[in-house]
Amino acid sequence: MKSTVLLLAALFAVGLVCRSQTTWSDYRYITAGLKDDLDKGKKPESQGYYLTRIGNMVTVPGDQGNKRSFQLYSFKNGESFRGHAIYCYETANRGFYFYLCIPTANAPAEIWDKYAYDLSRLDREWHYLISLAFSQITAKKY
């Protein structure tokens, strides 16, 4: 009986960790596949992903009169929470936009390294917007 309870507790704990972890597939979909799907008129749901908007879109003035905006989302693959996505949009460059993926805390270190690399390639204004996104998450302003 004691070993059965321990086994069930262990399986439950493993299930919680495994189902809520950002995978490489999730990361690649948010950072590349999602934009590609949307540009082709496909919905993320067709790939099993569900995005839920958090808060309102935030816009700040950028260089030379253009504007940069972001919208924060949580995303799931099926029923499992997989992290947060940040939609980044710029009015200059014909509406250039991209997505960043904020991995879950228990995602593999390699995914966090890739996220850090992706952030390091952005300019100061994008860093400002991403700081606002983190502020919204931290303040739970949604």
Residue pairs with C-beta under 8 A, 6 or more apart in sequence:
17 106
19 79
19 80
20 80
20 81
20 82
20 104
20 106
21 82
21 104
21 106
21 107
21 108
22 82
22 83
22 101
22 103
22 104
22 107
22 111
23 82
23 107
23 111
24 108
24 110
24 111
26 75
26 77
26 82
26 83
26 101
27 101
27 103
27 107
27 111
27 114
27 115
29 47
29 49
30 49
30 75
30 83
30 85
30 99
30 100
30 101
31 98
31 99
31 100
31 101
31 118
33 47
34 44
34 49
34 85
34 99
35 97
35 98
35 99
37 43
37 44
37 46
37 47
38 44
44 50
44 51
44 75
48 77
48 78
49 75
49 76
49 77
49 82
50 75
50 76
50 77
51 73
51 74
51 75
51 85
52 73
52 74
52 75
52 76
53 71
53 72
53 73
54 72
54 73
54 74
54 84
54 136
54 137
54 142
55 71
55 72
55 136
55 141
55 142
56 71
57 69
57 70
57 71
58 69
58 70
58 71
58 129
58 132
58 133
59 67
59 68
59 69
60 67
60 68
60 69
60 125
60 128
60 129
60 132
61 67
62 68
62 90
62 91
62 92
62 125
63 125
64 92
66 90
66 91
66 92
67 90
67 91
68 88
68 89
68 90
68 91
68 125
68 126
68 129
69 88
69 89
69 90
69 91
69 129
70 86
70 87
70 88
70 89
70 129
70 130
70 132
70 133
71 86
71 87
71 89
72 84
72 85
72 86
72 87
72 133
72 136
72 137
72 142
73 84
73 85
73 86
73 87
74 81
74 83
74 84
74 85
75 81
75 82
75 83
75 84
75 85
76 82
81 104
82 104
83 101
83 102
83 103
83 104
83 107
84 101
84 102
84 133
84 137
85 99
85 100
85 101
85 102
86 99
86 100
86 102
86 130
86 133
87 97
87 99
88 97
88 98
88 99
88 100
88 126
88 129
89 95
89 96
89 97
90 96
90 97
100 115
100 118
100 119
100 130
101 115
102 115
103 111
103 112
103 115
119 127
119 130
122 130
135 141
136 142
